[in-house]
Amino acid sequence: MLRLTTLGSGSAGNSALVESGGTRLLLDAGLSAKQIRLRLEALDVALDSISGVLITHEHIDHAGALAVL
């Protein structure tokens, strides 16, 4: 089963969590790294359990936190 959870969407930043089986992907990282971590923790998901990050394109509202993560 595939599960998609939006962490944030809009001009302030975009990010979503995609889960299937034992794999977790972060789709975009446009929120701050702190906000991504806090929003994942609210879902009971540890940042170090993320298998990878998929960036859809290189605008700041989609990739801003990539370097920090």
CORTA-V965872 format. One record per backbone hydrogen bond with DSSP energy under -1.0 kcal/mol. NH is the residue of the N-H (numbers start at 1). CO is the residue of the C=O. Records with the same first field share a line. If there is no record, write none. Layout:
BEGIN
NH=CO  CO
END
This chain:
BEGIN
3=19
5=17
7=15
8=15
13=10
14=61
15=8
16=27
17=5
18=25
19=3
20=23
23=20
25=18
26=52
27=16
28=54
29=62
30=14
36=32
37=33
38=34
39=35
40=36
41=37
42=38
43=40
44=41
45=40
49=46
50=47
51=24
54=26
62=59
63=59
64=60
65=29
66=63
69=65
END
